[in-house]
């Protein structure tokens, strides 16, 4: 973004009456510069009344500008211009007309998105206000903002793939389409979101608390990747704005479309895959205003993997008088998929079932998933002339999820009818939730009691209410006959959080950011199958367990940044966060046993070059949890495993040596251990434990590289050809599995190439270029697939196949 430049200026006329009376004044005029460079509006922000105010406004209305630009597009902007009316020292009888200062003719490059760009011109300050999102200050060394250039470097099919660009993040979808991604970050197996706070626009939550399939369940399928302008990935919990599920960190999706106009895209590829996308971004509106729709279908890369997905998103940004900016976002999403489930590794090696196949058992081929989401949010923000900022956001979310999944074959026995056994372990889970909530914040005007001391204070209130209906049953295919009930519950949850955050600058080199956050969570649970009565017991009551609970979570967050040089900063951060409990695990009156999180990090951040051609980050971190969760395939849900600790190192480098080249490389190494035995259960009263035992499923090393080349090719007077090529490389080390097993290491290469001439672009993308055969998910547990009536209780390794090489050809037309 570049500020406007003065082309023609007209001097203000010194009022004769004021000159004769010896009066002097200073007037600050706020000017709206239109896209054609004319002054569309002028008002006095600081004045002394007529006649000085009128003289300043009359003069500035005659000015002409080169308009502000966002890239190559002219945009409206607002600037503040001071006029000083001063009498000359001698001779006193001669009036002097003082010309107002001009904005700089060649402003320095601004780093978008930013809001204020101040320039000093002959001692005068001209403020240029550009509507957009301010780049947030870092809360730790590993606090990353990934822009569109980095996100688009390598192939990506959905919003989950965009997360691969963040250091230490690995993403898979081992269960299949219409089910949330499994996310690994810095030694955490976040499953479908239990350890990652995921938001849209910095406020609207994606995570769903007390979900039947896993605490903090998050499905990113509703986000159309072409609408994502940037990602902010904060690894760790150091920002007071971070709330529930910010255990390993948080990710915010910033939605905007920089390339304006209408875009139509169609893709065809392997396994009968087809995708159509339409996007509309009006030229005269801000980048945040757009509408998009996407449809995708696929026959799948193996047995029982067909899927269909549809999503629509629309966002409108508008401006009201008195500096108010509003944002309205609406989204709808639906997906259905057949699921292949898991297969035993020994069956694959013996040739009894193919690597990409599903078991022929009807209770395996009946596996499927259905997901739906409707979202509506409204945000308002006002930046006052004194620098204070007020914002308010409200949202409404409707989510529905139905999953039929079989991990163990045929082991389960009916609780209600113990004689019913061997009917297959097809578990059906259903979760329906309505969420309402919002956030209100106020940032006070900056204060500076001393020349070396400057600070900003922000307070905020966040709240959400969840209304959840959920069931879990055992069913038998092909008629989906219910033969056992496991869960039938209604959950009402209320989360009220507040925070205070200060940003204090001490001199030019030291900055302290941080504050305190406190949350209260209230639960009302109607567990209609609680207090279950087995048939061998005499009935003394009706089943059901209704209970209420309330708990608090609070803790400080702080970051200290020291700028050692102009290009190098050292940061130290500490924070205490929490994860809310699964509501159905609470007892009557229990004080909600939160998972307490303590996170620490020290590291450095650096930038080299006039345009940040090279940026780098290095950090050491440690995260301790008072109680952790792990996936239990036999129950298809999460279970408690006790306290855990992660310690590791992260490094990241991004290079932009020229206009047409980008490279990003990151590596994260971590040691994740169990610190105490898991909580005993009825089925396992004395769980096995070894001091320093590695956590299952967690990769000790994750490496990622993204490369992009975007040359421009010219042929005489012809319109230039715009080419691009992208490479993404992911390496995942061997992961520990339960019962002393380890998975195989994995290295994947993705490649894309495209060429664009005028309004038409042709592209080809290849994922898993070398057709590596690997498991998206790998587990170790007891199962019985076509085995004897008395199954073995020895755990076996199971795999869920990841996609083989997939090629997509895409045609895009931009109008």
Beta strands, then each sheet from edge to edge (+ up, - down):
strand 1: 5-8
strand 2: 25-33
strand 3: 39-46
strand 4: 64-66
strand 5: 68-70
strand 6: 73-75
strand 7: 77-85
strand 8: 116-121
strand 9: 124-129
strand 10: 143-147
strand 11: 169-172
strand 12: 182-185
strand 13: 188-189
strand 14: 196-200
strand 15: 204-205
strand 16: 228-235
strand 17: 249-255
strand 18: 261-269
strand 19: 273-281
strand 20: 290-298
strand 21: 307-320
strand 22: 324-338
strand 23: 343-344
strand 24: 368-383
strand 25: 389-405
strand 26: 426-443
strand 27: 447-450
strand 28: 453-476
strand 29: 481-506
strand 30: 510-527
strand 31: 545-563
strand 32: 568-579
strand 33: 595-608
strand 34: 614-632
strand 35: 637-658
strand 36: 661-674
strand 37: 701-709
strand 38: 712-713
strand 39: 721-732
strand 40: 746-757
strand 41: 760-767
strand 42: 775-781
strand 43: 796-801
strand 44: 806-814
sheet 1: 1+ 4-
sheet 2: 3+ 2- 7+ 9- 8+
sheet 3: 5+ 6-
sheet 4: 10+ 16- 17+ 14+ 15-
sheet 5: 11+ 12- 13+
sheet 6: 27+ 28- 26+ 25- 24+ 22- 21+ 20- 19+ 18- 44+ 41- 40+ 39- 37+ 36- 35+ 34- 33+ 32- 31+ 30- 29+
sheet 7: 27+ 28- 26+ 25- 24+ 22- 21+ 20- 19+ 18- 44+ 41- 40+ 39- 38+
sheet 8: 23+ 43- 42+
end
